[in-house]
Structures are given as structure tokens and as C-alpha cells.
Amino acid sequence: LPSAPSLPPATSKPADRTTQGTKQPEKSGKPEGRNRHTEPQGTSSSTGRTEPDESEDPVCRVEYDLVNQWPDGFQATVTVTSAPSLDSWRVAWSFRDGQKVGQMWDASVSQDGSRVTATAADYNKSVPAGGDLAFGFLASWHGKNSPPYDFEVNGHACAMGS
């Protein structure tokens, strides 16, 4: 998937991260310019807000899009921009209102109560630093369909994008 439209991690402050080399991108540098195989897996600073339950800055930003909704179901897409490069990924989140995912594309799904986990397919598991990963799903809902919360990528908290 192209990652050109928005790259929030490009505004991060690399000076706040521990790096191995002396070369650090300028503020206007793009994350794709760095060697993605040696990108540190540490945290990065973000100009956005951090999730309240984490003391470290988010290493990812999530866009949740409710594409369509009908009386007992909905379609949604999730796009995650990751600051570090990823060799594989798992995106997890929670639903507030008992929603159940029935079908997912571009990832495999498992759900335990309100907690949902999407796992990368073989063809989209690698994500360059500052790149996007995306998948979609169909789910059911009854009564209320609040947006999901508590997004994580590979166990690291993500900030909700805007």
C-alpha cells in the first residue's frame, strides 16, 4: 500500500531516541530515507497526544474508519502508521458494546470477548519505517456501535490519529 498521503512519524524528534549511528534525519527528512533494517525498535517522540495508560510515546498512529453501518452490522477499515519498520505485525483493540468481527480481509482475525486481534497476512507483513498497514472487516453490533479503543501494534500502545 502506498504511504504517501500522511506520515505523522516524519514530524517526530529523532533526538529523543537512542540511535546506533551518528546520522539522524533532519526535521524535514522522511523516515523512508533511513535504512529500514537498522531502524531502532525503541520509542519515538510524537507531536500528538499519548495514550494515558502509557508513559512512553506511541510508536504508531491508528485511523479507524466506519465505512458503512446497517441495523445489525457494519464495515470498517483500520490504517496504522508505524514509526519503526515491522517484519510482521499484530494489531489489537477492544470494543465497548459487544461487537463481533465476522469477516476480515488483508489480515486474519481472532476475538476473545471484547478484545480483537488482527494478524498480518504473508503478503503484507513487512512495513517500512513510517509506512502504513491496513485491513478491513465486517462485524455485527446490537444497541450501540461505539468506536474501538486501546489499539496496540505488537504490544505497543498506539495513538488515535486525526
C-alpha positions, 0 to 999 in steps of 0.5 A: 500500500502506498504511504504517501498521503500522511506520515505523522512519524516524519514530524517526530524528534529523532533526538529523543531516541537512542540511535546506533549511528551518528546520522539522524534525519533532519526535521524535514527528512522522511523516515523512508530515507533511513535504512529500514533494517537498522531502524531502532525498535525503541520509542519515538517522540510524537507531536500528538497526544499519548495514550494515558495508560502509557508513559512512553510515546506511541510508536504508531498512529491508528485511523479507524474508519466506519465505512458503512453501518446497517441495523445489525452490522457494519464495515470498517477499515483500520490504517496504522502508521508505524514509526519503526519498520515491522517484519510482521505485525499484530494489531489489537483493540477492544470494543465497548458494546459487544461487537463481533468481527465476522469477516476480515480481509488483508489480515486474519482475525481472532476475538476473545470477548471484547478484545480483537486481534488482527494478524498480518497476512504473508503478503503484507507483513513487512512495513517500512519505517513510517509506512502504513498497514491496513485491513478491513472487516465486517462485524455485527453490533446490537444497541450501540456501535461505539468506536474501538479503543486501546489499539496496540501494534505488537504490544505497543500502545498506539495513538488515535490519529486525526 
